[in-house]
Amino acid sequence: MIKVLSILLFIIFGTLAGFHFYWFMGGTWALNKVIPSKGKTASSIAIPKFATLLVGLVLFSFGVFYLIPSLLQNSILAYVYYFIPALFILRSIGEFKYVGFFKKIKDTEFAKADSQIFSPLCLFIGVVGIVILLLT
């Protein structure tokens, strides 16, 4: 069971990293749905390309942590297995304005995508990460 869940998380993190690498390389598909905005207009937030690359690398490394179970035996790296689920559960809860289940701004492209895809996915990642911890 742990192996199946770990592979599932690796696939999810790999896919998310792939999107970030795509955007880093100049892709624009779905970009209007992944950056928070204040109103119905496009977001005025300019995300540096380096940040997109960094997020992609971090997401891919999260997937690798779950793919290589021997990393859990290392006492220092074991904390990563607590950090990742906590991070994604907190992301699903949100910061109460733009992101998460409890956001106030709900009528933008990002907010709709966040409610339908991003927040549930983050909660799923967090719960699966906790299940892996409990089964270990």
C-alpha positions in Angstrom: 0.0 0.0 0.0 2.8 2.4 0.9 4.5 1.7 -2.4 1.3 2.5 -4.4 0.7 5.7 -2.5 4.3 6.7 -2.9 4.2 6.2 -6.7 1.0 8.1 -6.9 2.6 11.1 -5.1 5.6 10.8 -7.3 3.4 11.0 -10.4 1.4 13.9 -9.0 4.6 15.9 -8.0 6.2 15.0 -11.3 3.2 16.3 -13.2 3.1 19.5 -11.2 6.8 20.0 -11.7 6.3 19.4 -15.4 3.8 22.3 -15.6 6.3 24.6 -13.8 9.1 23.6 -16.2 6.7 24.2 -19.1 5.9 27.7 -17.8 9.6 28.3 -17.2 10.3 27.5 -20.9 7.8 30.1 -22.0 4.5 28.1 -22.1 1.3 30.0 -21.5 -1.3 27.3 -21.3 -3.5 27.7 -18.2 -1.3 30.5 -16.9 -4.3 32.7 -16.2 -5.8 30.1 -13.9 -2.7 29.5 -11.7 -1.8 33.1 -10.6 -4.1 34.8 -8.0 -5.8 38.0 -9.1 -7.8 40.7 -7.4 -10.6 40.9 -9.8 -11.9 39.6 -13.1 -9.0 41.1 -15.0 -5.7 39.2 -15.5 -3.3 39.1 -12.7 -0.8 41.9 -12.3 1.6 39.7 -10.4 4.8 39.1 -12.3 6.3 35.8 -11.3 10.1 35.7 -12.0 11.1 32.8 -14.3 13.6 31.7 -11.7 10.9 31.3 -9.1 8.9 29.0 -11.5 12.0 26.9 -12.1 12.7 26.7 -8.4 9.1 25.6 -7.6 9.4 22.9 -10.3 12.6 21.6 -8.8 11.2 21.6 -5.3 8.1 19.7 -6.5 10.1 17.2 -8.3 12.4 16.7 -5.3 9.2 16.1 -3.2 8.2 13.3 -5.6 11.7 11.8 -5.4 11.5 11.7 -1.5 8.4 9.6 -1.8 9.8 7.4 -4.6 12.9 6.4 -2.6 11.6 4.9 0.7 15.1 4.5 2.2 15.2 8.2 2.7 12.6 7.8 5.4 15.2 5.8 7.4 17.5 8.8 7.7 16.5 10.7 10.8 17.2 14.1 9.3 15.3 13.5 6.1 12.4 11.9 8.0 11.3 15.4 9.0 10.7 16.1 5.3 7.9 13.4 5.4 6.2 15.5 8.1 6.9 18.9 6.4 5.5 18.0 3.0 2.0 16.9 4.2 1.8 19.8 6.6 2.8 22.3 3.8 0.1 21.0 1.5 -2.6 20.8 4.1 -1.9 24.4 5.1 -2.0 25.4 1.4 -5.4 23.8 1.1 -6.7 25.8 4.1 -5.2 28.9 2.6 -4.4 32.4 3.7 -8.1 33.4 3.8 -8.0 36.0 1.0 -6.8 34.5 -2.3 -6.1 30.8 -1.9 -7.5 27.8 -0.1 -10.9 26.5 0.9 -11.5 29.6 3.1 -10.6 32.3 0.7 -12.7 35.5 0.4 -12.2 36.3 -3.2 -14.0 33.6 -5.1 -15.1 35.0 -8.5 -11.8 35.1 -10.4 -10.4 32.5 -12.8 -7.8 31.5 -10.3 -10.3 31.3 -7.4 -12.6 28.9 -9.4 -9.6 26.7 -10.4 -8.4 26.8 -6.8 -11.7 25.7 -5.4 -12.2 22.9 -8.0 -8.6 21.6 -8.5 -5.8 23.2 -6.5 -7.1 23.1 -2.9 -8.6 19.6 -3.1 -5.4 18.4 -4.7 -3.3 19.9 -1.9 -5.5 18.3 0.7 -5.3 15.0 -1.1 -1.5 15.2 -1.2 -1.4 16.1 2.5 -3.7 13.3 3.5 -1.8 10.7 1.4 1.4 11.9 2.9 0.0 11.4 6.4 -1.3 7.9 5.5 2.2 7.0 4.3 3.6 8.2 7.6 1.1 6.2 9.6 1.7 3.0 7.6 5.4 3.3 8.0 
